[in-house]
């Protein structure tokens, strides 16, 4: 995922229609996006180099460490959190 000058956004529930729209909107607006959902996207998301889909079930607390690893790997601070799950 390429670093964005507009910051990092996380979108939960990113596989559904609304989550996909929000994710693509944020990428188009210049954000780097980590898209999270327990199920794979219903359609291919247009994330390009600015986004990454992470299969993650937020109900499983042990999986949260993998999310933190992804955020730390970006090397930028979290600017936007969309809780769509």
ABEGO torsion letter per residue (X at the ends): XBBBAAEBBBBBGAABAAAAAAAAAAAAAGBBBBBBBABBBABBBBAEAABBBBBBBAABAAAAAAAAAAAAAAGBBBABBBBAX
